Amino acid sequence: MLPLTSIVNIFIFSAYDITFFYLFTVEYLIVYLSRVIKRTGTLALFFILLALPFLPYFVQLVLYAAPEKTHDIVFCSFSMNLIVSLAFMPFEYTWLRLLLRLNAVWKRVEKKRRTFIRQNVIAISLSVLIFTIILLLSAIFIPEEYKQTDNKPKTEKINDTDGSYIRIHVSDYENFKNLQRTLNIHLNEQFENVRVSVSSKENNPVVYSEYSYISEGKTDYFMMPLYPPSDFELSYIADEKITSIVTIEACKTLSDENKRIEITKTLEVDSFKKNNLEEVK
Protein backbone atom coordinates (compact mmCIF):
# COMPACT_ATOMS: atom_id res chain seq x y z
CA MET A 1 0.00 0.00 0.00
CA LEU A 2 2.72 2.48 1.00
CA PRO A 3 5.02 1.93 -2.04
CA LEU A 4 1.97 2.25 -4.30
CA THR A 5 1.08 5.58 -2.67
CA SER A 6 4.63 6.81 -3.23
CA ILE A 7 4.46 5.87 -6.92
CA VAL A 8 1.15 7.73 -7.27
CA ASN A 9 2.77 10.77 -5.63
CA ILE A 10 5.58 10.68 -8.22
CA PHE A 11 3.09 10.91 -11.10
CA ILE A 12 0.78 13.49 -9.52
CA PHE A 13 3.41 15.95 -8.32
CA SER A 14 5.67 15.51 -11.35
CA ALA A 15 2.71 16.45 -13.54
CA TYR A 16 2.42 19.67 -11.53
CA ASP A 17 6.17 20.42 -11.52
CA ILE A 18 8.82 18.16 -13.05
CA THR A 19 11.34 19.17 -10.37
CA PHE A 20 9.26 17.20 -7.84
CA PHE A 21 10.15 13.97 -9.67
CA TYR A 22 13.49 13.58 -7.89
CA LEU A 23 12.01 14.50 -4.51
CA PHE A 24 9.26 11.90 -4.59
CA THR A 25 11.52 9.31 -6.21
CA VAL A 26 13.79 9.57 -3.15
CA GLU A 27 10.68 9.22 -0.99
CA TYR A 28 9.71 6.04 -2.86
CA LEU A 29 13.18 4.52 -2.44
CA ILE A 30 13.19 5.24 1.32
CA VAL A 31 9.69 3.80 1.71
CA TYR A 32 10.60 0.70 -0.31
CA LEU A 33 13.74 0.03 1.73
CA SER A 34 11.89 0.51 5.04
CA ARG A 35 9.33 -2.22 4.30
CA VAL A 36 11.33 -4.97 6.01
CA ILE A 37 12.55 -2.86 8.94
CA LYS A 38 11.30 -4.04 12.32
CA ARG A 39 13.76 -2.56 14.81
CA THR A 40 12.52 0.60 16.48
CA GLY A 41 15.75 2.58 16.21
CA THR A 42 16.24 1.76 12.54
CA LEU A 43 12.62 2.62 11.78
CA ALA A 44 13.05 6.00 13.54
CA LEU A 45 16.16 6.63 11.42
CA PHE A 46 14.20 5.90 8.24
CA PHE A 47 11.48 8.30 9.37
CA ILE A 48 14.11 11.05 9.73
CA LEU A 49 15.52 10.16 6.30
CA LEU A 50 11.99 10.33 4.87
CA ALA A 51 11.46 13.82 6.26
CA LEU A 52 14.93 15.13 5.40
CA PRO A 53 14.35 15.89 1.66
CA PHE A 54 11.20 17.85 2.50
CA LEU A 55 12.76 20.07 5.18
CA PRO A 56 13.88 22.86 2.80
CA TYR A 57 10.31 23.13 1.50
CA PHE A 58 8.99 23.12 5.07
CA VAL A 59 11.39 25.94 5.99
CA GLN A 60 10.20 27.95 2.99
CA LEU A 61 6.57 27.51 4.03
CA VAL A 62 7.24 28.53 7.63
CA LEU A 63 9.34 31.57 6.75
CA TYR A 64 7.69 32.94 3.64
CA ALA A 65 4.18 31.52 3.16
CA ALA A 66 1.30 33.96 3.62
CA PRO A 67 -0.74 32.98 6.72
CA GLU A 68 -4.04 33.59 4.92
CA LYS A 69 -3.14 30.91 2.36
CA THR A 70 -3.47 28.18 5.02
CA HIS A 71 -7.22 28.68 4.74
CA ASP A 72 -7.05 27.41 1.14
CA ILE A 73 -5.34 24.20 2.30
CA VAL A 74 -7.77 23.47 5.13
CA PHE A 75 -10.94 24.42 3.25
CA CYS A 76 -10.04 23.03 -0.16
CA SER A 77 -11.91 20.97 -2.75
CA PHE A 78 -12.22 17.19 -2.62
CA SER A 79 -9.54 16.66 -5.27
CA MET A 80 -7.05 18.97 -3.51
CA ASN A 81 -7.83 17.28 -0.20
CA LEU A 82 -7.06 13.92 -1.79
CA ILE A 83 -3.72 15.18 -3.14
CA VAL A 84 -2.71 16.58 0.26
CA SER A 85 -3.68 13.27 1.91
CA LEU A 86 -1.53 11.32 -0.54
CA ALA A 87 1.42 13.62 0.16
CA PHE A 88 1.18 13.04 3.94
CA MET A 89 0.34 9.33 3.82
CA PRO A 90 3.95 7.98 3.74
CA PHE A 91 4.77 9.98 6.87
CA GLU A 92 1.58 8.90 8.63
CA TYR A 93 2.12 5.20 7.91
CA THR A 94 5.77 5.30 8.92
CA TRP A 95 4.91 7.17 12.13
CA LEU A 96 2.14 4.66 12.86
CA ARG A 97 4.59 1.75 12.43
CA LEU A 98 6.98 3.51 14.80
CA LEU A 99 4.24 3.94 17.42
CA LEU A 100 3.31 0.26 17.13
CA ARG A 101 6.94 -0.73 17.67
CA LEU A 102 7.18 1.53 20.73
CA ASN A 103 3.98 0.00 22.09
CA ALA A 104 5.43 -3.47 21.68
CA VAL A 105 8.61 -2.42 23.47
CA TRP A 106 6.53 -0.92 26.29
CA LYS A 107 4.79 -4.23 26.85
CA ARG A 108 8.08 -6.11 26.97
CA VAL A 109 9.64 -3.81 29.56
CA GLU A 110 6.52 -3.16 31.61
CA LYS A 111 8.24 -4.43 34.76
CA LYS A 112 11.00 -1.82 34.35
CA ARG A 113 8.78 1.16 33.70
CA ARG A 114 11.06 3.74 35.33
CA THR A 115 14.01 2.70 33.18
CA PHE A 116 11.84 2.74 30.07
CA ILE A 117 10.52 6.24 30.80
CA ARG A 118 14.04 7.54 31.37
CA GLN A 119 15.23 6.06 28.09
CA ASN A 120 12.28 7.52 26.18
CA VAL A 121 12.81 10.99 27.64
CA ILE A 122 16.43 10.86 26.46
CA ALA A 123 15.37 9.55 23.05
CA ILE A 124 12.72 12.23 22.58
CA SER A 125 15.12 14.96 23.68
CA LEU A 126 17.73 13.73 21.20
CA SER A 127 15.08 13.59 18.44
CA VAL A 128 14.07 17.20 19.09
CA LEU A 129 17.73 18.24 19.12
CA ILE A 130 18.46 16.43 15.86
CA PHE A 131 15.34 17.88 14.22
CA THR A 132 16.33 21.40 15.32
CA ILE A 133 19.84 20.98 13.94
CA ILE A 134 18.52 19.67 10.62
CA LEU A 135 16.05 22.53 10.44
CA LEU A 136 18.78 25.12 11.02
CA LEU A 137 21.10 23.48 8.50
CA SER A 138 18.28 23.40 5.94
CA ALA A 139 17.68 27.12 6.42
CA ILE A 140 21.41 27.82 6.02
CA PHE A 141 21.95 25.71 2.92
CA ILE A 142 18.91 26.86 0.95
CA PRO A 143 20.31 28.69 -2.10
CA GLU A 144 20.00 32.45 -1.92
CA GLU A 145 18.02 32.66 -5.16
CA TYR A 146 15.22 30.66 -3.54
CA LYS A 147 15.03 32.87 -0.47
CA GLN A 148 12.37 35.52 -0.69
CA THR A 149 13.11 38.83 0.90
CA ASP A 150 10.54 41.13 2.39
CA ASN A 151 11.41 43.92 -0.02
CA LYS A 152 7.98 44.67 -1.39
CA PRO A 153 7.54 48.15 -2.81
CA LYS A 154 5.50 50.60 -0.80
CA THR A 155 2.17 51.48 -2.37
CA GLU A 156 1.04 55.08 -2.76
CA LYS A 157 -2.60 55.55 -3.76
CA ILE A 158 -3.57 58.81 -5.47
CA ASN A 159 -7.08 59.99 -6.34
CA ASP A 160 -6.59 62.09 -9.47
CA THR A 161 -9.21 64.82 -9.14
CA ASP A 162 -7.46 67.56 -11.12
CA GLY A 163 -6.30 65.58 -14.16
CA SER A 164 -2.61 65.60 -13.24
CA TYR A 165 -2.17 62.01 -14.40
CA ILE A 166 -5.27 61.05 -16.40
CA ARG A 167 -7.72 63.06 -18.51
CA ILE A 168 -11.03 61.79 -19.89
CA HIS A 169 -13.18 63.32 -22.61
CA VAL A 170 -16.65 61.89 -23.23
CA SER A 171 -18.37 62.25 -26.61
CA ASP A 172 -21.91 61.04 -27.27
CA TYR A 173 -23.31 60.39 -30.75
CA GLU A 174 -26.69 59.18 -31.91
CA ASN A 175 -26.15 56.19 -34.13
CA PHE A 176 -29.33 54.66 -35.53
CA LYS A 177 -31.29 55.75 -32.46
CA ASN A 178 -28.62 54.25 -30.19
CA LEU A 179 -26.43 56.31 -27.93
CA GLN A 180 -22.84 55.67 -28.94
CA ARG A 181 -20.40 56.91 -26.32
CA THR A 182 -16.70 57.41 -26.94
CA LEU A 183 -14.14 57.78 -24.18
CA ASN A 184 -10.97 59.61 -25.22
CA ILE A 185 -8.36 58.90 -22.56
CA HIS A 186 -5.02 60.63 -22.19
CA LEU A 187 -2.29 59.37 -19.83
CA ASN A 188 0.30 61.94 -18.81
CA GLU A 189 2.79 59.19 -17.92
CA GLN A 190 3.64 55.65 -19.00
CA PHE A 191 1.83 53.10 -16.82
CA GLU A 192 2.34 49.36 -16.56
CA ASN A 193 -1.32 48.43 -16.12
CA VAL A 194 -4.48 50.34 -16.85
CA ARG A 195 -8.01 49.18 -16.11
CA VAL A 196 -11.04 50.96 -17.50
CA SER A 197 -14.47 50.17 -16.09
CA VAL A 198 -17.97 51.57 -16.47
CA SER A 199 -20.39 50.93 -13.63
CA SER A 200 -23.91 51.81 -12.61
CA LYS A 201 -26.22 51.26 -9.66
CA GLU A 202 -29.07 50.16 -11.94
CA ASN A 203 -27.98 48.00 -14.89
CA ASN A 204 -24.91 47.31 -16.97
CA PRO A 205 -24.16 50.62 -18.71
CA VAL A 206 -22.46 49.01 -21.72
CA VAL A 207 -25.04 47.55 -24.09
CA TYR A 208 -22.56 46.58 -26.82
CA SER A 209 -18.99 47.33 -27.81
CA GLU A 210 -16.59 46.17 -30.51
CA TYR A 211 -13.83 46.41 -27.93
CA SER A 212 -13.27 43.38 -25.71
CA TYR A 213 -14.94 43.70 -22.32
CA ILE A 214 -16.31 41.53 -19.55
CA SER A 215 -19.25 42.15 -17.24
CA GLU A 216 -19.22 41.45 -13.52
CA GLY A 217 -22.38 42.41 -11.71
CA LYS A 218 -23.31 45.92 -12.79
CA THR A 219 -19.77 46.82 -13.88
CA ASP A 220 -18.24 46.39 -17.34
CA TYR A 221 -14.45 46.08 -17.63
CA PHE A 222 -12.61 46.77 -20.88
CA MET A 223 -9.65 44.53 -21.63
CA MET A 224 -6.47 46.58 -21.81
CA PRO A 225 -2.94 45.52 -22.86
CA LEU A 226 0.12 46.01 -20.72
CA TYR A 227 1.85 49.37 -21.15
CA PRO A 228 -0.99 51.00 -23.13
CA PRO A 229 -0.30 54.09 -25.27
CA SER A 230 -0.66 57.54 -23.79
CA ASP A 231 -3.72 58.30 -25.95
CA PHE A 232 -6.45 55.80 -26.76
CA GLU A 233 -10.21 55.66 -27.11
CA LEU A 234 -12.97 53.24 -26.24
CA SER A 235 -16.35 53.29 -27.91
CA TYR A 236 -19.53 51.49 -26.90
CA ILE A 237 -23.31 51.60 -27.13
CA ALA A 238 -24.50 53.06 -23.82
CA ASP A 239 -27.78 52.73 -22.00
CA GLU A 240 -29.03 56.30 -22.19
CA LYS A 241 -31.53 55.83 -19.35
CA ILE A 242 -29.00 55.30 -16.57
CA THR A 243 -26.22 57.30 -14.97
CA SER A 244 -22.83 55.63 -15.21
CA ILE A 245 -19.45 56.12 -13.58
CA VAL A 246 -16.27 55.78 -15.63
CA THR A 247 -13.33 54.62 -13.52
CA ILE A 248 -9.74 54.41 -14.70
CA GLU A 249 -7.15 52.70 -12.52
CA ALA A 250 -3.50 52.94 -13.52
CA CYS A 251 -0.38 51.76 -11.74
CA LYS A 252 3.38 51.76 -12.19
CA THR A 253 6.43 50.81 -10.15
CA LEU A 254 9.29 53.16 -9.41
CA SER A 255 12.20 50.75 -9.01
CA ASP A 256 14.62 53.48 -7.93
CA GLU A 257 12.43 54.50 -5.01
CA ASN A 258 11.03 51.01 -4.35
CA LYS A 259 7.53 52.45 -4.60
CA ARG A 260 4.36 51.53 -6.45
CA ILE A 261 1.93 54.26 -7.49
CA GLU A 262 -1.76 53.52 -8.02
CA ILE A 263 -3.81 56.26 -9.67
CA THR A 264 -7.62 56.32 -9.68
CA LYS A 265 -9.65 58.64 -11.88
CA THR A 266 -13.47 58.70 -11.82
CA LEU A 267 -15.99 60.58 -13.92
CA GLU A 268 -19.75 60.51 -13.53
CA VAL A 269 -21.74 60.61 -16.76
CA ASP A 270 -25.45 61.34 -16.30
CA SER A 271 -28.16 59.61 -18.26
CA PHE A 272 -28.86 62.56 -20.57
CA LYS A 273 -25.29 63.73 -21.21
CA LYS A 274 -24.76 64.12 -24.97
CA ASN A 275 -21.58 66.02 -25.67
CA ASN A 276 -20.91 66.93 -29.30
CA LEU A 277 -24.20 65.32 -30.23
CA GLU A 278 -24.21 64.35 -33.90
CA GLU A 279 -26.13 61.92 -36.00
CA VAL A 280 -23.98 59.33 -37.71
CA LYS A 281 -25.40 58.29 -41.07
C-alpha positions as CSV (number, residue, x, y, z in Angstrom):
1,M,0.0,0.0,0.0
2,L,2.7,2.5,1.0
3,P,5.0,1.9,-2.0
4,L,2.0,2.3,-4.3
5,T,1.1,5.6,-2.7
6,S,4.6,6.8,-3.2
7,I,4.5,5.9,-6.9
8,V,1.2,7.7,-7.3
9,N,2.8,10.8,-5.6
10,I,5.6,10.7,-8.2
11,F,3.1,10.9,-11.1
12,I,0.8,13.5,-9.5
13,F,3.4,16.0,-8.3
14,S,5.7,15.5,-11.4
15,A,2.7,16.5,-13.5
16,Y,2.4,19.7,-11.5
17,D,6.2,20.4,-11.5
18,I,8.8,18.2,-13.0
19,T,11.3,19.2,-10.4
20,F,9.3,17.2,-7.8
21,F,10.1,14.0,-9.7
22,Y,13.5,13.6,-7.9
23,L,12.0,14.5,-4.5
24,F,9.3,11.9,-4.6
25,T,11.5,9.3,-6.2
26,V,13.8,9.6,-3.2
27,E,10.7,9.2,-1.0
28,Y,9.7,6.0,-2.9
29,L,13.2,4.5,-2.4
30,I,13.2,5.2,1.3
31,V,9.7,3.8,1.7
32,Y,10.6,0.7,-0.3
33,L,13.7,0.0,1.7
34,S,11.9,0.5,5.0
35,R,9.3,-2.2,4.3
36,V,11.3,-5.0,6.0
37,I,12.6,-2.9,8.9
38,K,11.3,-4.0,12.3
39,R,13.8,-2.6,14.8
40,T,12.5,0.6,16.5
41,G,15.8,2.6,16.2
42,T,16.2,1.8,12.5
43,L,12.6,2.6,11.8
44,A,13.0,6.0,13.5
45,L,16.2,6.6,11.4
46,F,14.2,5.9,8.2
47,F,11.5,8.3,9.4
48,I,14.1,11.0,9.7
49,L,15.5,10.2,6.3
50,L,12.0,10.3,4.9
51,A,11.5,13.8,6.3
52,L,14.9,15.1,5.4
53,P,14.3,15.9,1.7
54,F,11.2,17.8,2.5
55,L,12.8,20.1,5.2
56,P,13.9,22.9,2.8
57,Y,10.3,23.1,1.5
58,F,9.0,23.1,5.1
59,V,11.4,25.9,6.0
60,Q,10.2,27.9,3.0
61,L,6.6,27.5,4.0
62,V,7.2,28.5,7.6
63,L,9.3,31.6,6.8
64,Y,7.7,32.9,3.6
65,A,4.2,31.5,3.2
66,A,1.3,34.0,3.6
67,P,-0.7,33.0,6.7
68,E,-4.0,33.6,4.9
69,K,-3.1,30.9,2.4
70,T,-3.5,28.2,5.0
71,H,-7.2,28.7,4.7
72,D,-7.0,27.4,1.1
73,I,-5.3,24.2,2.3
74,V,-7.8,23.5,5.1
75,F,-10.9,24.4,3.2
76,C,-10.0,23.0,-0.2
77,S,-11.9,21.0,-2.7
78,F,-12.2,17.2,-2.6
79,S,-9.5,16.7,-5.3
80,M,-7.1,19.0,-3.5
81,N,-7.8,17.3,-0.2
82,L,-7.1,13.9,-1.8
83,I,-3.7,15.2,-3.1
84,V,-2.7,16.6,0.3
85,S,-3.7,13.3,1.9
86,L,-1.5,11.3,-0.5
87,A,1.4,13.6,0.2
88,F,1.2,13.0,3.9
89,M,0.3,9.3,3.8
90,P,4.0,8.0,3.7
91,F,4.8,10.0,6.9
92,E,1.6,8.9,8.6
93,Y,2.1,5.2,7.9
94,T,5.8,5.3,8.9
95,W,4.9,7.2,12.1
96,L,2.1,4.7,12.9
97,R,4.6,1.8,12.4
98,L,7.0,3.5,14.8
99,L,4.2,3.9,17.4
100,L,3.3,0.3,17.1
101,R,6.9,-0.7,17.7
102,L,7.2,1.5,20.7
103,N,4.0,0.0,22.1
104,A,5.4,-3.5,21.7
105,V,8.6,-2.4,23.5
106,W,6.5,-0.9,26.3
107,K,4.8,-4.2,26.9
108,R,8.1,-6.1,27.0
109,V,9.6,-3.8,29.6
110,E,6.5,-3.2,31.6
111,K,8.2,-4.4,34.8
112,K,11.0,-1.8,34.3
113,R,8.8,1.2,33.7
114,R,11.1,3.7,35.3
115,T,14.0,2.7,33.2
116,F,11.8,2.7,30.1
117,I,10.5,6.2,30.8
118,R,14.0,7.5,31.4
119,Q,15.2,6.1,28.1
120,N,12.3,7.5,26.2
121,V,12.8,11.0,27.6
122,I,16.4,10.9,26.5
123,A,15.4,9.5,23.0
124,I,12.7,12.2,22.6
125,S,15.1,15.0,23.7
126,L,17.7,13.7,21.2
127,S,15.1,13.6,18.4
128,V,14.1,17.2,19.1
129,L,17.7,18.2,19.1
130,I,18.5,16.4,15.9
131,F,15.3,17.9,14.2
132,T,16.3,21.4,15.3
133,I,19.8,21.0,13.9
134,I,18.5,19.7,10.6
135,L,16.0,22.5,10.4
136,L,18.8,25.1,11.0
137,L,21.1,23.5,8.5
138,S,18.3,23.4,5.9
139,A,17.7,27.1,6.4
140,I,21.4,27.8,6.0
141,F,22.0,25.7,2.9
142,I,18.9,26.9,1.0
143,P,20.3,28.7,-2.1
144,E,20.0,32.5,-1.9
145,E,18.0,32.7,-5.2
146,Y,15.2,30.7,-3.5
147,K,15.0,32.9,-0.5
148,Q,12.4,35.5,-0.7
149,T,13.1,38.8,0.9
150,D,10.5,41.1,2.4
151,N,11.4,43.9,0.0
152,K,8.0,44.7,-1.4
153,P,7.5,48.1,-2.8
154,K,5.5,50.6,-0.8
155,T,2.2,51.5,-2.4
156,E,1.0,55.1,-2.8
157,K,-2.6,55.6,-3.8
158,I,-3.6,58.8,-5.5
159,N,-7.1,60.0,-6.3
160,D,-6.6,62.1,-9.5
161,T,-9.2,64.8,-9.1
162,D,-7.5,67.6,-11.1
163,G,-6.3,65.6,-14.2
164,S,-2.6,65.6,-13.2
165,Y,-2.2,62.0,-14.4
166,I,-5.3,61.0,-16.4
167,R,-7.7,63.1,-18.5
168,I,-11.0,61.8,-19.9
169,H,-13.2,63.3,-22.6
170,V,-16.7,61.9,-23.2
171,S,-18.4,62.3,-26.6
172,D,-21.9,61.0,-27.3
173,Y,-23.3,60.4,-30.7
174,E,-26.7,59.2,-31.9
175,N,-26.1,56.2,-34.1
176,F,-29.3,54.7,-35.5
177,K,-31.3,55.8,-32.5
178,N,-28.6,54.2,-30.2
179,L,-26.4,56.3,-27.9
180,Q,-22.8,55.7,-28.9
181,R,-20.4,56.9,-26.3
182,T,-16.7,57.4,-26.9
183,L,-14.1,57.8,-24.2
184,N,-11.0,59.6,-25.2
185,I,-8.4,58.9,-22.6
186,H,-5.0,60.6,-22.2
187,L,-2.3,59.4,-19.8
188,N,0.3,61.9,-18.8
189,E,2.8,59.2,-17.9
190,Q,3.6,55.7,-19.0
191,F,1.8,53.1,-16.8
192,E,2.3,49.4,-16.6
193,N,-1.3,48.4,-16.1
194,V,-4.5,50.3,-16.8
195,R,-8.0,49.2,-16.1
196,V,-11.0,51.0,-17.5
197,S,-14.5,50.2,-16.1
198,V,-18.0,51.6,-16.5
199,S,-20.4,50.9,-13.6
200,S,-23.9,51.8,-12.6
201,K,-26.2,51.3,-9.7
202,E,-29.1,50.2,-11.9
203,N,-28.0,48.0,-14.9
204,N,-24.9,47.3,-17.0
205,P,-24.2,50.6,-18.7
206,V,-22.5,49.0,-21.7
207,V,-25.0,47.5,-24.1
208,Y,-22.6,46.6,-26.8
209,S,-19.0,47.3,-27.8
210,E,-16.6,46.2,-30.5
211,Y,-13.8,46.4,-27.9
212,S,-13.3,43.4,-25.7
213,Y,-14.9,43.7,-22.3
214,I,-16.3,41.5,-19.6
215,S,-19.3,42.1,-17.2
216,E,-19.2,41.5,-13.5
217,G,-22.4,42.4,-11.7
218,K,-23.3,45.9,-12.8
219,T,-19.8,46.8,-13.9
220,D,-18.2,46.4,-17.3
221,Y,-14.4,46.1,-17.6
222,F,-12.6,46.8,-20.9
223,M,-9.6,44.5,-21.6
224,M,-6.5,46.6,-21.8
225,P,-2.9,45.5,-22.9
226,L,0.1,46.0,-20.7
227,Y,1.8,49.4,-21.1
228,P,-1.0,51.0,-23.1
229,P,-0.3,54.1,-25.3
230,S,-0.7,57.5,-23.8
231,D,-3.7,58.3,-26.0
232,F,-6.4,55.8,-26.8
233,E,-10.2,55.7,-27.1
234,L,-13.0,53.2,-26.2
235,S,-16.4,53.3,-27.9
236,Y,-19.5,51.5,-26.9
237,I,-23.3,51.6,-27.1
238,A,-24.5,53.1,-23.8
239,D,-27.8,52.7,-22.0
240,E,-29.0,56.3,-22.2
241,K,-31.5,55.8,-19.4
242,I,-29.0,55.3,-16.6
243,T,-26.2,57.3,-15.0
244,S,-22.8,55.6,-15.2
245,I,-19.4,56.1,-13.6
246,V,-16.3,55.8,-15.6
247,T,-13.3,54.6,-13.5
248,I,-9.7,54.4,-14.7
249,E,-7.2,52.7,-12.5
250,A,-3.5,52.9,-13.5
251,C,-0.4,51.8,-11.7
252,K,3.4,51.8,-12.2
253,T,6.4,50.8,-10.1
254,L,9.3,53.2,-9.4
255,S,12.2,50.8,-9.0
256,D,14.6,53.5,-7.9
257,E,12.4,54.5,-5.0
258,N,11.0,51.0,-4.4
259,K,7.5,52.4,-4.6
260,R,4.4,51.5,-6.4
261,I,1.9,54.3,-7.5
262,E,-1.8,53.5,-8.0
263,I,-3.8,56.3,-9.7
264,T,-7.6,56.3,-9.7
265,K,-9.7,58.6,-11.9
266,T,-13.5,58.7,-11.8
267,L,-16.0,60.6,-13.9
268,E,-19.8,60.5,-13.5
269,V,-21.7,60.6,-16.8
270,D,-25.4,61.3,-16.3
271,S,-28.2,59.6,-18.3
272,F,-28.9,62.6,-20.6
273,K,-25.3,63.7,-21.2
274,K,-24.8,64.1,-25.0
275,N,-21.6,66.0,-25.7
276,N,-20.9,66.9,-29.3
277,L,-24.2,65.3,-30.2
278,E,-24.2,64.3,-33.9
279,E,-26.1,61.9,-36.0
280,V,-24.0,59.3,-37.7
281,K,-25.4,58.3,-41.1
